[in-house]
Amino acid sequence: MKLPSCIGGKRCCPPEDCGGIPGYYGFIESLEDPKSREFKENTEWLGYVYDPENFNIDEVNNNLSGIDKMIRKYEKELNESL
């Protein structure tokens, strides 16, 4: 099975558990002022300074290859148990 690979993209995906679309927009607004309480709280919660403009195609493809490895491992285990 050949899985797709990413050939391009734009912007970073929203962080997990940021509150859906409305929460994401609020989260982005909180990043506009690095001196604000919200910026500090959100950066502490996330564990790093989030850059919504960041897109790393190598990181995306690395994550996709991890899925491929997981599927191949599952297929191997399944075939060995039959």
FIBALO-803172 format. One record per residue: y negated, z negated, x of N, C-alpha, C, O, CB in turn; residue number from 1. Coordinates in steps of 0.05 Angstrom, whole numbers, plus 5000, padded with zeros to 4 digits. Atoms other than C-alpha are relative to their C-alpha. Last residue first. Glycine has a CB too. Layout:
BEGIN
+---------+------+--------+----------+-------+---------+---------+------+--------+---------+------+--------+----------+-------+---------+-----+
| n_north | n_up | n_east | ca_north | ca_up | ca_east | c_north | c_up | c_east | o_north | o_up | o_east | cb_north | cb_up | cb_east |  nr |
+---------+------+--------+----------+-------+---------+---------+------+--------+---------+------+--------+----------+-------+---------+-----+
|       Y |    Z |      X |        Y |     Z |       X |       Y |    Z |      X |       Y |    Z |      X |        Y |     Z |       X | NUM |
...
+---------+------+--------+----------+-------+---------+---------+------+--------+---------+------+--------+----------+-------+---------+-----+
# end
This chain:
BEGIN
+---------+------+--------+----------+-------+---------+---------+------+--------+---------+------+--------+----------+-------+---------+-----+
| n_north | n_up | n_east | ca_north | ca_up | ca_east | c_north | c_up | c_east | o_north | o_up | o_east | cb_north | cb_up | cb_east |  nr |
+---------+------+--------+----------+-------+---------+---------+------+--------+---------+------+--------+----------+-------+---------+-----+
|    4984 | 4984 |   5019 |     5323 |  4793 |    4938 |    5028 | 5005 |   5011 |    5044 | 5019 |   4998 |     4987 |  5027 |    4995 |  82 |
|    4987 | 5018 |   5020 |     5291 |  4735 |    4975 |    5018 | 5016 |   4981 |    5033 | 5004 |   4966 |     4979 |  4985 |    4985 |  81 |
|    4980 | 5016 |   4987 |     5275 |  4777 |    5037 |    5015 | 4982 |   4980 |    5038 | 4975 |   4985 |     4987 |  4982 |    5022 |  80 |
|    4977 | 4983 |   4993 |     5240 |  4830 |    4995 |    5022 | 4984 |   5013 |    5046 | 4990 |   5009 |     4990 |  5022 |    5019 |  79 |
|    4987 | 4992 |   5024 |     5195 |  4777 |    4963 |    5025 | 5017 |   5006 |    5046 | 5012 |   4994 |     4981 |  5016 |    4982 |  78 |
|    4985 | 5023 |   5011 |     5178 |  4745 |    5029 |    5016 | 5007 |   4975 |    5038 | 4998 |   4971 |     4980 |  4977 |    4994 |  77 |
|    4978 | 5006 |   4982 |     5160 |  4813 |    5058 |    5016 | 4977 |   4990 |    5041 | 4979 |   4990 |     4989 |  4994 |    5028 |  76 |
|    4980 | 4979 |   5004 |     5118 |  4832 |    4997 |    5024 | 4995 |   5018 |    5047 | 4998 |   5009 |     4988 |  5028 |    5006 |  75 |
|    4987 | 5005 |   5026 |     5081 |  4766 |    5000 |    5022 | 5020 |   4995 |    5044 | 5013 |   4986 |     4979 |  5001 |    4977 |  74 |
|    4983 | 5024 |   4997 |     5066 |  4775 |    5074 |    5015 | 4994 |   4975 |    5039 | 4988 |   4976 |     4982 |  4975 |    5008 |  73 |
|    4977 | 4992 |   4983 |     5041 |  4846 |    5062 |    5019 | 4976 |   5004 |    5044 | 4980 |   5003 |     4991 |  5011 |    5027 |  72 |
|    4982 | 4983 |   5017 |     4997 |  4822 |    5005 |    5025 | 5008 |   5015 |    5047 | 5006 |   5005 |     4985 |  5025 |    4990 |  71 |
|    4988 | 5018 |   5019 |     4967 |  4766 |    5048 |    5020 | 5016 |   4982 |    5041 | 5006 |   4977 |     4978 |  4987 |    4983 |  70 |
|    4980 | 5015 |   4986 |     4954 |  4815 |    5105 |    5015 | 4981 |   4981 |    5039 | 4978 |   4984 |     4987 |  4983 |    5023 |  69 |
|    4978 | 4982 |   4993 |     4918 |  4863 |    5058 |    5023 | 4985 |   5014 |    5046 | 4989 |   5008 |     4990 |  5023 |    5018 |  68 |
|    4985 | 4995 |   5025 |     4876 |  4807 |    5030 |    5024 | 5017 |   5005 |    5046 | 5013 |   4995 |     4981 |  5012 |    4979 |  67 |
|    4986 | 5025 |   5005 |     4856 |  4787 |    5101 |    5016 | 5002 |   4974 |    5039 | 4992 |   4972 |     4981 |  4976 |    4998 |  66 |
|    4975 | 4999 |   4985 |     4839 |  4859 |    5114 |    5016 | 4975 |   4997 |    5041 | 4976 |   4998 |     4993 |  5005 |    5031 |  65 |
|    4981 | 4982 |   5013 |     4789 |  4856 |    5057 |    5026 | 5002 |   5015 |    5048 | 5004 |   5003 |     4987 |  5028 |    4997 |  64 |
|    4989 | 5014 |   5023 |     4756 |  4795 |    5088 |    5020 | 5017 |   4985 |    5040 | 5007 |   4975 |     4977 |  4992 |    4981 |  63 |
|    4982 | 5021 |   4989 |     4750 |  4831 |    5155 |    5012 | 4984 |   4976 |    5036 | 4978 |   4977 |     4984 |  4981 |    5019 |  62 |
|    4975 | 4987 |   4994 |     4721 |  4891 |    5118 |    5020 | 4980 |   5012 |    5045 | 4983 |   5007 |     4996 |  5023 |    5019 |  61 |
|    4987 | 4991 |   5025 |     4667 |  4848 |    5087 |    5027 | 5012 |   5005 |    5047 | 5005 |   4992 |     4982 |  5021 |    4985 |  60 |
|    4991 | 5024 |   5014 |     4651 |  4814 |    5152 |    5015 | 5007 |   4975 |    5036 | 4996 |   4968 |     4977 |  4981 |    4995 |  59 |
|    4977 | 5009 |   4985 |     4646 |  4881 |    5188 |    5012 | 4975 |   4988 |    5037 | 4972 |   4986 |     4993 |  4994 |    5030 |  58 |
|    4977 | 4983 |   5007 |     4600 |  4907 |    5134 |    5025 | 4992 |   5015 |    5047 | 4994 |   5003 |     4994 |  5030 |    5005 |  57 |
|    4985 | 4995 |   4976 |     4551 |  4850 |    5144 |    5026 | 5015 |   4993 |    5045 | 5003 |   4983 |     5006 |  4973 |    5015 |  56 |
|    4975 | 4987 |   5007 |     4497 |  4848 |    5091 |    5015 | 5007 |   5026 |    5004 | 5021 |   5043 |     4995 |  5026 |    4983 |  55 |
|    4979 | 4996 |   4980 |     4439 |  4800 |    5097 |    5023 | 5015 |   4988 |    5033 | 5008 |   4966 |     5009 |  4973 |    5012 |  54 |
|    5001 | 4972 |   4990 |     4381 |  4809 |    5049 |    5022 | 5007 |   5019 |    5026 | 5030 |   5026 |     4973 |  5005 |    5013 |  53 |
|    4991 | 4981 |   5020 |     4397 |  4746 |    5010 |    5000 | 5029 |   5009 |    5013 | 5045 |   4996 |     4983 |  4997 |    4975 |  52 |
|    5018 | 4977 |   4999 |     4391 |  4703 |    5073 |    5010 | 5021 |   4980 |    5030 | 5035 |   4985 |     5000 |  5012 |    5029 |  51 |
|    4991 | 4976 |   5014 |     4421 |  4634 |    5061 |    4979 | 5022 |   5003 |    4955 | 5018 |   4998 |     5006 |  4995 |    4971 |  50 |
|    5023 | 4987 |   5012 |     4404 |  4580 |    5112 |    5010 | 5027 |   4989 |    5019 | 5044 |   5004 |     4977 |  5003 |    5020 |  49 |
|    5014 | 4981 |   4982 |     4469 |  4542 |    5124 |    4976 | 5012 |   4985 |    4974 | 5009 |   4961 |     5019 |  5023 |    5010 |  48 |
|    4990 | 5004 |   4973 |     4512 |  4486 |    5095 |    4988 | 5019 |   5020 |    4994 | 5018 |   5044 |     5029 |  5003 |    5001 |  47 |
|    4985 | 4976 |   4991 |     4505 |  4508 |    5023 |    5012 | 4997 |   5028 |    5033 | 5007 |   5034 |     4982 |  5024 |    4999 |  46 |
|    4977 | 4996 |   5018 |     4486 |  4439 |    4996 |    5017 | 5023 |   5010 |    5042 | 5021 |   5010 |     4990 |  5006 |    4972 |  45 |
|    4980 | 5021 |   4995 |     4441 |  4425 |    5056 |    5025 | 5003 |   4983 |    5047 | 5000 |   4994 |     4987 |  4972 |    4994 |  44 |
|    4990 | 4994 |   4974 |     4406 |  4492 |    5049 |    5021 | 4979 |   5008 |    5042 | 4986 |   5020 |     4978 |  5001 |    5021 |  43 |
|    4982 | 4977 |   5002 |     4398 |  4481 |    4975 |    5013 | 5007 |   5026 |    5036 | 5014 |   5027 |     4986 |  5024 |    4988 |  42 |
|    4977 | 5007 |   5016 |     4368 |  4412 |    4984 |    5021 | 5022 |   4999 |    5045 | 5018 |   5002 |     4992 |  4991 |    4972 |  41 |
|    4984 | 5019 |   4984 |     4321 |  4433 |    5040 |    5026 | 4992 |   4985 |    5047 | 4991 |   4998 |     4984 |  4975 |    5007 |  40 |
|    4989 | 4985 |   4977 |     4297 |  4494 |    5002 |    5018 | 4982 |   5016 |    5040 | 4989 |   5023 |     4977 |  5011 |    5018 |  39 |
|    4978 | 4984 |   5010 |     4289 |  4452 |    4938 |    5013 | 5016 |   5023 |    5038 | 5019 |   5023 |     4990 |  5019 |    4979 |  38 |
|    4977 | 5017 |   5004 |     4247 |  4400 |    4975 |    5024 | 5016 |   4991 |    5047 | 5011 |   5000 |     4993 |  4978 |    4979 |  37 |
|    4996 | 5012 |   5027 |     4199 |  4453 |    4998 |    5025 | 4983 |   5000 |    5044 | 4986 |   5015 |     5002 |  5022 |    4979 |  36 |
|    5010 | 5028 |   4999 |     4180 |  4466 |    5071 |    5005 | 4985 |   4974 |    5001 | 4961 |   4972 |     4971 |  4999 |    5007 |  35 |
|    4982 | 5017 |   4984 |     4222 |  4529 |    5076 |    4992 | 4971 |   5002 |    5007 | 4954 |   5010 |     5002 |  5011 |    5028 |  34 |
|    5016 | 5020 |   4986 |     4183 |  4559 |    5018 |    5018 | 4981 |   5016 |    5028 | 4962 |   5005 |     4982 |  4984 |    4981 |  33 |
|    5026 | 4988 |   4992 |     4212 |  4624 |    4991 |    4983 | 4981 |   5016 |    4966 | 4990 |   5032 |     4985 |  5009 |    4975 |  32 |
|    5000 | 4993 |   4972 |     4283 |  4597 |    4991 |    4973 | 5011 |   5010 |    4970 | 5015 |   5034 |     5022 |  5020 |    5005 |  31 |
|    5002 | 5025 |   4984 |     4275 |  4560 |    4925 |    4999 | 5006 |   5030 |    4990 | 4989 |   5046 |     5024 |  4982 |    4994 |  30 |
|    5027 | 5010 |   5000 |     4260 |  4626 |    4891 |    4997 | 4976 |   5018 |    4976 | 4972 |   5030 |     4991 |  4994 |    4971 |  29 |
|    5015 | 4982 |   4984 |     4328 |  4653 |    4912 |    4971 | 4991 |   5002 |    4959 | 4991 |   5023 |     5001 |  5029 |    4990 |  28 |
|    4992 | 5005 |   4973 |     4363 |  4592 |    4882 |    4983 | 5017 |   5020 |    4973 | 5007 |   5040 |     5030 |  5005 |    5004 |  27 |
|    5013 | 5025 |   4992 |     4324 |  4600 |    4818 |    5006 | 4993 |   5028 |    4988 | 4983 |   5043 |     5009 |  4977 |    4981 |  26 |
|    5029 | 4994 |   4997 |     4346 |  4673 |    4814 |    4984 | 4975 |   5008 |    4966 | 4977 |   5024 |     4989 |  5012 |    4974 |  25 |
|    5004 | 4985 |   4975 |     4418 |  4651 |    4829 |    4970 | 5007 |   5004 |    4960 | 5005 |   5026 |     5016 |  5026 |    5000 |  24 |
|    4999 | 5018 |   4977 |     4416 |  4598 |    4776 |    4995 | 5014 |   5026 |    4982 | 5003 |   5044 |     5026 |  4985 |    5000 |  23 |
|    5025 | 5016 |   5000 |     4394 |  4648 |    4723 |    4999 | 4981 |   5024 |    4977 | 4977 |   5036 |     4997 |  4985 |    4974 |  22 |
|    5023 | 4984 |   4995 |     4450 |  4696 |    4744 |    4974 | 4984 |   5000 |    4958 | 4987 |   5018 |     4998 |  5023 |    4980 |  21 |
|    5002 | 4974 |   5013 |     4505 |  4645 |    4747 |    4975 | 5015 |   5007 |    4962 | 5008 |   5027 |     5002 |  4997 |    4970 |  20 |
|    5010 | 5002 |   5027 |     4493 |  4573 |    4768 |    4998 | 5027 |   4986 |    4981 | 5029 |   4968 |     4974 |  4987 |    5000 |  19 |
|    5029 | 5002 |   4999 |     4499 |  4574 |    4844 |    4988 | 4999 |   4972 |    4963 | 4998 |   4969 |     4988 |  5023 |    5016 |  18 |
|    5010 | 5023 |   5016 |     4573 |  4556 |    4842 |    4969 | 4997 |   5001 |    4959 | 4975 |   5001 |     5012 |  4975 |    5010 |  17 |
|    4983 | 5010 |   5021 |     4593 |  4605 |    4898 |    4987 | 4976 |   4986 |    4973 | 4960 |   4999 |     5028 |  4991 |    5012 |  16 |
|    4982 | 5021 |   4993 |     4536 |  4635 |    4937 |    5016 | 4990 |   4976 |    5007 | 4992 |   4953 |     4984 |  4977 |    5012 |  15 |
|    5009 | 5027 |   5007 |     4509 |  4701 |    4912 |    5019 | 4979 |   5010 |    5043 | 4983 |   5010 |     4995 |  4997 |    4970 |  14 |
|    4991 | 5009 |   5027 |     4532 |  4763 |    4949 |    4989 | 4972 |   4995 |    4984 | 4957 |   5014 |     5031 |  5000 |    4998 |  13 |
|    4979 | 5020 |   4999 |     4490 |  4786 |    5008 |    5008 | 4992 |   4972 |    4992 | 4992 |   4954 |     4991 |  4975 |    5016 |  12 |
|    5004 | 5028 |   5007 |     4448 |  4848 |    5004 |    5025 | 4983 |   5000 |    5048 | 4993 |   4998 |     4987 |  4998 |    4972 |  11 |
|    5027 | 5010 |   4998 |     4465 |  4922 |    5007 |    4999 | 4971 |   4990 |    5010 | 4966 |   4968 |     4980 |  5018 |    4984 |  10 |
|    5008 | 5019 |   5020 |     4529 |  4959 |    5018 |    4972 | 4991 |   5004 |    4958 | 5000 |   5023 |     5019 |  4976 |    5000 |   9 |
|    5029 | 5005 |   5001 |     4567 |  5010 |    5058 |    4994 | 4979 |   4978 |    5010 | 4974 |   4961 |     4984 |  5025 |    4995 |   8 |
|    5014 | 4981 |   4984 |     4635 |  5038 |    5075 |    4970 | 4996 |   5000 |    4955 | 5011 |   5013 |     5007 |  5029 |    4992 |   7 |
|    5028 | 4997 |   5008 |     4678 |  4980 |    5050 |    4986 | 5020 |   5019 |    4990 | 5018 |   5044 |     4985 |  4973 |    5001 |   6 |
|    5018 | 5013 |   4980 |     4752 |  4988 |    5058 |    4972 | 5006 |   4991 |    4966 | 5026 |   4977 |     5006 |  5010 |    5029 |   5 |
|    5025 | 4988 |   4993 |     4803 |  5002 |    5004 |    4985 | 4985 |   5022 |    4991 | 4962 |   5027 |     4982 |  5002 |    4975 |   4 |
|    5023 | 5012 |   5015 |     4874 |  4977 |    5006 |    4974 | 5014 |   5008 |    4972 | 5025 |   5030 |     4998 |  4970 |    5005 |   3 |
|    5024 | 4999 |   4984 |     4933 |  5019 |    5029 |    4977 | 4990 |   4982 |    4971 | 5001 |   4961 |     4994 |  5029 |    5010 |   2 |
|    5023 | 5000 |   5017 |     5000 |  5000 |    5000 |    4975 | 5000 |   5018 |    4973 | 4983 |   5036 |     5000 |  4975 |    4981 |   1 |
+---------+------+--------+----------+-------+---------+---------+------+--------+---------+------+--------+----------+-------+---------+-----+
# end
